[in-house]
């Protein structure tokens, strides 16, 4: 069977375990960001899906084809890329939510890149740290970069087979306002299979 023919499917129990692990990570991120802005921030990951190539892009395009992404590479226990995605039209709203609401539109625009990178860095590293803790390993990350692009650019096809994407919906709430985005982990088939096995091992230790 070729790599392209192999399909990694998470069971409902495995999806629940991934969601639980990621909620620990975003909980840490929310606590850090709340201290940073002196305002309670709530983050949650209500769902996790393992999708392939165009299926993942189609799923994410339901929100917006034009996205703002904070993306970083990771290696160690698992290898791949991680990205925090928001619809482009929501990016300034997100910045305004975590900065002083009294800032002018010009000031928010000037601070947009720095603020989004910082938000993405905190959330992605919180998730990856939680994964490393739960699955007992080490994960190193690269410097995050900000991208304003369409999904095909943010989530490119690499190699001969379609990439595997772990797509997590994330709810971001501050000052009684909500924005929904996604956290995406882009892996090849080998990394996705390794991830599934690590999740299965994790479930066995807590069962």
KADAPE-V71188 format. One record per residue. SS is DSSP state (H for helix, E for strand, L for the rest). PHI is phi in whole degrees, 0 to 359 (NA if undefined). D_FIRST is the distance of its C-alpha to the first C-alpha in Angstrom with 1 decimal. Layout:
# KADAPE-V71188
ss: [SS;SS]
phi: [PHI;PHI]
d_first: [D_FIRST;D_FIRST]
This chain:
# KADAPE-V71188
ss: [L;L;H;H;H;L;L;L;L;L;L;H;H;H;H;H;H;H;H;H;H;H;H;H;H;H;H;H;H;H;H;H;H;H;H;H;H;L;L;L;E;E;E;E;E;E;E;E;E;E;E;E;H;H;H;H;H;H;H;H;H;L;L;L;L;E;E;E;E;E;E;E;E;E;E;E;L;L;L;E;E;E;E;E;E;E;E;H;H;H;H;H;H;H;H;H;H;H;L;L;L;L;L;L;H;H;H;H;H;H;H;H;H;H;H;H;H;H;H;H;H;H;H;H;H;H;H;H;H;H;H;H;H;H;H;L;L;L;E;E;E;L;L;L;E;E;E;E;E;E;H;H;H;H;L;L;L;L;L;L;L;L;L;E;E;E;E;E;E;E;E;E;E;E;L;L;E;E;E;E;E;E;E;E;E;E;E;L;H;H;H;H;H;H;H;H;H;H;H;H;H;H;H;H;H;H;L]
phi: [NA;284;302;295;274;282;236;266;237;276;288;299;295;292;299;297;294;299;300;298;298;291;293;298;296;288;296;297;297;298;296;296;290;297;294;294;254;55;207;293;242;246;234;214;244;281;205;225;224;255;233;237;41;299;296;291;297;296;297;286;292;296;276;184;283;266;236;254;231;253;237;215;268;222;209;122;306;225;235;161;233;234;217;260;243;224;304;303;290;260;295;291;298;295;299;296;296;258;248;296;297;276;295;287;301;295;293;297;298;296;267;304;299;299;292;295;297;295;300;298;298;295;290;295;292;298;294;293;296;295;299;298;295;292;263;58;193;241;229;257;237;271;291;290;233;262;230;248;198;275;294;296;280;291;240;286;282;237;74;278;254;294;290;259;236;269;254;246;284;232;258;240;233;209;52;63;245;234;226;251;224;218;250;235;249;261;226;272;297;296;294;296;295;296;297;299;294;296;295;298;295;297;300;297;283;254;290]
d_first: [0.0;3.8;6.7;8.2;6.2;7.0;10.6;13.2;16.1;19.5;21.6;25.2;26.4;24.2;25.4;28.9;28.5;27.3;30.2;32.6;31.7;32.0;35.3;36.7;35.8;37.4;40.3;41.0;40.7;43.1;45.6;45.5;46.0;48.7;50.7;50.2;51.7;53.9;52.5;50.2;46.7;44.2;40.5;38.0;34.2;34.1;30.5;27.0;23.9;20.4;19.6;17.5;19.2;21.5;21.6;23.1;25.5;26.6;27.2;29.3;31.0;32.7;34.9;35.4;33.6;36.0;35.4;37.0;34.6;35.3;32.2;31.5;28.9;28.1;26.7;27.0;25.5;23.2;22.9;23.1;25.9;28.1;30.4;33.2;33.6;36.7;37.8;40.0;43.0;42.9;42.8;46.6;47.1;44.9;46.9;50.1;49.0;48.7;51.7;55.3;55.5;58.8;57.2;57.8;55.0;55.5;55.3;52.0;50.5;51.6;50.0;46.8;44.5;45.8;45.7;42.2;40.8;42.6;41.4;37.8;38.1;39.6;37.1;33.9;35.2;36.3;32.9;31.2;33.9;33.4;29.7;30.6;33.3;31.3;28.3;30.5;29.8;31.1;30.1;31.9;32.4;33.6;36.7;36.1;36.6;37.8;36.2;37.7;35.1;32.8;29.5;27.5;29.5;29.3;25.6;24.2;20.7;19.6;17.1;14.6;13.1;15.5;17.1;17.2;20.8;22.7;25.7;28.9;31.9;35.1;38.7;41.4;44.9;48.2;51.7;50.7;48.5;44.7;42.0;38.3;35.6;32.1;30.5;27.0;24.7;22.3;19.3;16.0;12.8;13.5;17.1;16.4;14.4;17.4;19.8;18.6;19.0;22.4;23.5;22.7;24.7;27.4;27.7;28.1;31.0;32.9;32.3]
